[in-house]
Amino acid sequence: MSSSTAAAPVGFAAVAAADPDRVAVIDTDGTSMTFGELARRVNQLSRALRESGLRPGECVVAMLPNRRAYYELRLATFQVGLYFTPVSHHFTAAEIAYILRDSGAGAVVLDASLIDVVAPALAEVDLDPRRCISVGGAPGWVDYEALLARYSTAPLEDPIAGEYMGYTSGTTGRPKGVRKGLSGRAPAVSAFTIGFMGRLGIRPGREVHLAAGPLYHAGPGTFSFMALQFGHTVVVAERPRPEKILALVERHRVSVTFTVPTVVHRLLRLPEEVRARYDVSSMRAMVLSGASCPPEVKRAAIAWFGPVVCEFYGTTEGSAAALNSEEWLSKPGSVGHPLPGMRLRILDADGVELPTGEIGNVYFMPPVPFEYHNDPDKTASAMRDGFFSAGDLGYLDADGWLYIVDRRVDLILSGGVNVYPAEIEVALITHPAVADVAVIGVPDPDWGQRVVAVVQPEPGTRAGDALAEELTEHCRAVLAGYKVPKAFEFRGELPRNGAGKLRRSEVRETFLADE
């Protein structure tokens, strides 16, 4: 990036020491905090966690909205050898209690506004009240600000690297914590991470990062956490509407952000006169991941923002491939070339490697070894000879570029033929009447499964037989006949998680319950 320098410090503590007066975080209310100020609070919190009796290898569960406290806690656990596990505030008490038990949580830090949600879950686990910390204060909880005030702001003399332990989405069962080993050394940004970020156009220096997605999800949380490690200013937003995102980019001269294709699609659906109001020329790296991005959407985003739209293929377990705008334009539909030192394999159900161009299970060697916490069987089932699969189906072209076609769990087998929902969704989302879509396979006595499209129409669009016929003809023009949905259902809104990922299993269950 033009504004970065090769000599820029890497690592939060190094940045804070070298440039303490630089703004580190601009919170949702517009208040800001410098790297020096943030480092002092992180040191206080680090000492508080240690003094509470927590030892390296224990886990701190956090339930926080998009606020500065998320970074304070993540940075603190990262320098005292603890695992950091953020939890969605949309979870039920039963789901929260499960993660508290499964993670072996040694402490809980939450926003005071979420006490009523968490209290029933805490009643089911045995947690020391001295390790139940509330940001904002609440009766019976340790007050976060009062706790920090007891401790020194000086840098730790013996920092030990902690780790992020995110929980998988649980689409095929209960979520599991992805647990990576602790190094036992001082916190550091790995060469792999620096190289990975560089492939996406993200480098140390004086950049501005917009964190607009839910921080409890791996992508938004980790990319903005890395922004602080690289010396970037992080602008925090809480569920901003599309136009608000553009306003934040212009106001703060945002140069880097992580987002999902759904958000980009919504930005592109804004009226042209609305989009034209905002100057987005400061953007240097718009990173996409988390779902398939329709080629039309990707091309339109590049045309609007410039050749700054990057993409990568990865999971909570690790990242494997990436590409920039120029590369994507030469390899449309690809999710990237293997990252430095990374190896990819496409295997069939028996573990046999498939030739170029054939669709199979995507495997890659994780950059950092991991295990699913408390589930050795799940760990073993996801691995083959040291290679990991998240259950995605894809292929490699002759030049080694990776293409993802769908998730195996979503594959539809209709009349003995494989049908990939993602391909049909990409075709439908380009229709101007479609705001969102989920394609599912439902039982059929003749075909085994039939293809059904569940569509959320654009506001003001009349749902019904006429629209279904229009969408059928649209599909017939771009898809083989066996891929064209046999039926269309219309819904007011489709379920997506906070990171914008479609909850397809929920769509399928609702559809079958209504039949």
N, C-alpha and C positions, 0 to 999 in steps of 0.2 A: 504493500500500500504506500501511496506517496507520502503519507504523513508519518509513517513509522520509520524507525532507524534501527540499523543492525545492532547498535550498542544498547538498545533499550533493555532495562532489567527485566528478568523473568522470575516470577514467584512473588506472592503477595507481600511477604515481609521485606523482600529486596526492593520492591516498588515503593512501599511505605517509607523505607529508609532513604531512598534516593529522591523521592518526589512527594514529601509528606503533605504539601499544600494542594496537590492536585485533587480535584473532586473525584471521589470513588463511587458514591451512590447518590442518585437523585430519587427520592422516595415518591410514592404515589401522591402525597400531599404537597409536593414541590420542594420540600426541605432537602438540604444536601449535607453530605458529610465527606470530609477529605480522607485520603488514605491514612494520614497520620492519626486523625481522630478515630477512624474505624479500627486501625491496628491497636490502639490503646484499649478500646472496648473489647476487642477479640482477646487480648492478653488477659484482661480482667475475667472474662467468661471462661477462658481456658483454665485459669487458676481455680475458679469456682467449681468447675467440673471435677478437677483433680481432688480438691479438698473435700468434695462430697463423698469421696471413696471410690469413684469410678476408676477402673484400671484399664490399661490398653487391651483392646479386643472386645470390650463391652460396647453395647449399642445405645445410642440416644435416638429416640423417636420424636419427630417434630411434626406439629400440626399447626401450620402458620399460613396466613394469606401472603400474597405478594407484597412483602415489606422488607425493609433493611435487616430485620432480626433474622431472617432466613440466612443471609450471608454471614452475619456475626456467628451464628451457631455452626454453620458448615465450616467456616474458617477455623473456629475454635476446636471442633472435633478433629479437624485435619491436622492440628499441631499437637494433639495430646493422645494420639493413637486410638481414637474411638471410631466406631462405625456410626455413620449418620444415615438415618432412615426417615425421609419425609413421607407423610401420609396425606392423602386427599381429605379435605374437610367435607367432601360429599359422601364419604363412607358412612355406613351404619355403625351402630355401637358394636354389633356382632363382628363386623369386618375389622374394626379397630382393635377389638379385644383379641382377635386371632393374630394380628400382626404383633401386638404387644407380647403375646405369649410366644409366638414362633421366633421372634427376633431375640427373645431374652432381654427385653428392654431394661436397661439399668436406670434410665431417666426418661422423663417426658417433658417436652417444652411445647407449650401451646399458647395461642392467642386467647385472651380472656373471653372473647366473643364466642369461643367454641367449647366453653366449659360444659354446657348442657349436653353437647353431643358426646363428649369424651367421658363424662362422669360415670355413666352406666358401664362403659367398657372397663374403666379402672376398678370398678367394684368387683370385676371378675378376675383380676390379677393381683398379686401381692407385690406392691411397689412401695418403697420407702417414701413417705410423704415429703421428706427433705429433698427428694429428687423429682418432685412434681412442681414444675416452674411455670408461672403464668406471665406472659408478656401483657402488661396492662393491669395486672393485679386482680386478685379474686380471693374471697375468704377461704381459708384453709389451704391456700397454695403459696409457695414461695414466690415473692415478688421479684420479677426479673431485674428491674432497675436497682432495687435495694440490694439484691445479691451482688451485682457487678460492683456497686459502690464500696464493698468491703475489701476489694482486692487491688493489688498493685497493677499499674498500667505498663510496667516495664516489660521488655521482650523476655520470653522464656529463655532460660539458660540451656535447657535440654529438650527442645521440641522433638516429638516423635510423630511420624506420619500416620494419619488415620486414613479411612477409606469411606467411600459412598457405598451403601448397601441398599440399592433400590429393589422394589418388589415387582416382579413381572405382572403383566396385565391379567393373568389368570383366565385366558380364553378357553383353555382346555382343562380347567380345574382350579383349585385354590391357588392364589399367587404365592410365589416362592422368592425368598431373598437371594439375590445374586451376590455371593460373598467372595471377595477377592482377598488374598493373603496380605497381611501387614508386613512392610519391609523391615521394621525395627530401626529404620534410619530417619534422619531429619526429613521434613517435607520437601518435596522437589517436583518439578514438572518434568515428566519423562521426555526423552528424545522422540519417542513414538508420537506422543501427544503434540509436541511442537511441529513435527513433520505433518501430522494429520491436519492440524489447524492451518498450516501453511498451504496445503493442497486446496483448502477452501478459501484462500486469500486472507486469512486471519493471522496477524503477526503482532508481536509486542510493540507498544508505542502509544501515542496519544490519540486513541480512537474513542468513539462513543457507541456503546452497545445498548440496544433496546431489548429489554426482557418483557415481552408482552404475553407469553404463554404461562400457564400455571407452573410455578417453580417446583411444585411437588412432583412434576413429571421430569423424567431423566433429561430430555433434550433441552428445554428452556432453563432448567436449573443448572445443568452441567455447563452449558455454553456460556451462561452469564457468570458462573463461578470462575470459569477459565478466563473470562474477560478481565476479572479482577487480578488474576494471576499474571496477565499480560499488561497490566497497567491501564486498562480501558475504564472509562467512566460508564457506569451502568445506570440507565434510566429505567425505573421500575414502573410497570403499568399493571392494572388489575382488570382483566377481561375488557380491554378497549374495543369499541366498535370499529369497523373498518376505517371510517373517516377519521376517527380519533388517532389511529395508528399513523396515518399520513400527517396529521397535525403535529404529533410528537416527533416524527422524523424531521419535519421542517424546523420546528422550534429548537430542537437540541442538536441539529445537524448530525443526526444519527448516521453512522457509517457501517455498522455491523448489526445483524439480527439473525436469530434462528426462528423459523416458523414452519408451518405445515402447509401442504398444497391447498387444503380447504380454505385457509385464511387468504392465500394468494388469489384463489378463485373468487372469494367474496370481495377482495379489493378490486379485481378486474371487473366485477359486475356493478361497481359504482358508476353512476352516470359520468360521461366524459367531462362535463362541465365541473363536476365535483373533483375528479382526479386532477384536472388542470389547475385547480386553485393552489395546489401544494407543490413546493420545490423539494424533490426527492433526489436531487443531484449529488447529495453528500454520501449516498449509499455506495459502499465499496464491496460489501459481501453480504448477500442475502442467502442464507443457508436453508435448504429445504431437506426434510426427511420425515419419516413416520408413516408415509402412505405413498401410493402410486400417484405421480403427477401427470395428468393428461398432457400429451405433447402440445396441444393447442394452447393450454394454459401456460406451459413453460415458455413457448415462443412469444406469447403476448407479454409475459412478465419481463423477458429479456428485452423486447422491443421498448417497453416502458422504462424500466430501471437501468437498462444498459447491460453490458456483458458482465454482470456482477452476481448473477443468480447461480449458486453452486448447489450441489446435491451430494449426499453420501448415503451409503447403505450400512446400517448398523443396528444394534439392539442394545438393551441394557447390559447384555453380556460382553459386548465389544463392537468395534467398528472395523469394516473390512475393505470398503472401496469408496472412491470419491471422484468427482469430476467438476470442471468449471463450465462456464457458458460456452466457450469456444469448442471445448471437447464434446459437450452435449450436442451442439449443432452439427457436428460431424458424425455423432453417434446417437441420433435421436432415440429416446426411449431407454437408453442405458442409465444405470445408476452408478456407473463408475468403473475405474480400473483398480486393481488391487493396490492398497496402500503399500508404502515401502516396507519390504520384509514380510508382507502378508501373502499367504497362499490360499487359493480358492479351489474347491473341487465340486463337481456336479456328479452326484451318485444316484443310482437307481435304488429301489427298495431293498435290494440285497447287498448294497454297499459297493456295487461295481461302478467304476468310473465311466461316465458316458462321453461319447465323442462330441466335438464341437457342434453347437447348434441344437443339440437334443435337450429337452426339458427334463429336469430331475430335481432332486433335493440339493439345495445350496448349503455347502459346508465351508467353513473357514476356520483357521487356527486363531483362537483368541489372543490378542496382544498381551493380555495378562491372564494367567490361569485363574479359574474360578470354580466354585461349586454351588449348587443350590442348597441353601442352608437347611439342615435337618432332612434332606431328601437325597440320599446317595443313589437311589433308583432312578430318580428323574435326571440326576447328573449323568449317570451312565447311559440312559436312553437317548440323551441329546448329543452324545459324543461318539465318534468313530475314529480310532487311531489318532486321538489328540485333536481332531477336527470337530467343530461344533455346528449344529444346525438349529435355527430358530423355527423350522417348519416351513420355510419359504421354498417355493418352486421357481426355478429360473434356468438360464442357460448362459454359456460363454460363447462369444463369437470368435472368429478366426484370429482376432487380434488380442483376445483375452479380456474383452470388456464384458461386464456382467449386466444381464437383463433379468428383472424379476417379473414373473407373470402372475403369481398369486400365492396365497398361503394354502398349504395342503389341506388344512382343516376346512377351508372354504370351497375346495374343488367340488364341482357338480359333475356327476356321472349320469348323463342322459342318453339313453339308447346305446349304451356301451361306449360313448364318446366323451372325452374330457372337455368340460366347458369351464372357462376361467372367469369368474364374476368380475374381476377387476377390468378385464378387456371390455366387457359390456358396459360397465359403469363409466369408463372413459368415453365410450361412444355416446352415452346418454347425457353426460354432464355438459357436453358441448351444445346441446339444444337450448335455445334461449328460454324455454318454459320450465327448465329443470333447475331447481335450486340445490337439490341434493338427491342422492339415489343410493339404494342398496340392492344388489342383485343376490338372490338366494335360490337354493335348490330345495324343492319340497317334494315329499313322496308322491309317486305317480304309479298306478298299477301297470301301465303299459311301458313307460319310458324308464322306470326306476326312480328317476327324479325329473321334474320339469322346471324350467327356468322361469322365475317370477321376478319382476322389477318392482320394488317398492319406492315410489317417487314422492319427493316433497316439491310441489310446484312453486315457482316464483310467485311472490305476492301479487295478487290481482289476476292470476291465471286461473281459469275455470277448469276444475278437475272433472273428469268424466269420460264417457266413451269416445267423444270426439278427440280429446287429448290423447287417449290411449292409442287410437288409430294413427294419429299423427306421429307419435313416438315409435310405433311399430314400423311405419314407413321410413322413418329416419334411420332406424336400426337396419332395416333391410338394405338400405343404400350403402352401408359401410361394414356389415357383418355377414358371415355365412348364415344361411337359413336356420341351421340347427342352433345357432347362438341367439337368435332373436327371441326375446321373452315371450312365453306363451300367454302370459297375463300381466297386467299392470294394476297395482294397487296404489292408492294415493293417501298420504298422511300429512298432517299439519307440520310435523317436525320429526326428523330421524334422530335416534339417540347417538350421540358422540360423547366421548370422554373429554375431560378438560384439555387434553392435548390435541383434540380434533380428530382422534381416531374413531372410526365407525365401530359401533358395538353391534356387529352383524349377528351374533348369536341372539342378542335381545330382539332384533328385528325378526329373525326366524321364529323365535319362540312366540312372539306376539302374533305373527301372521298365522301360525298353526293353531294358536288358541282361538283365533277369531273365525277360523274356517268352519 
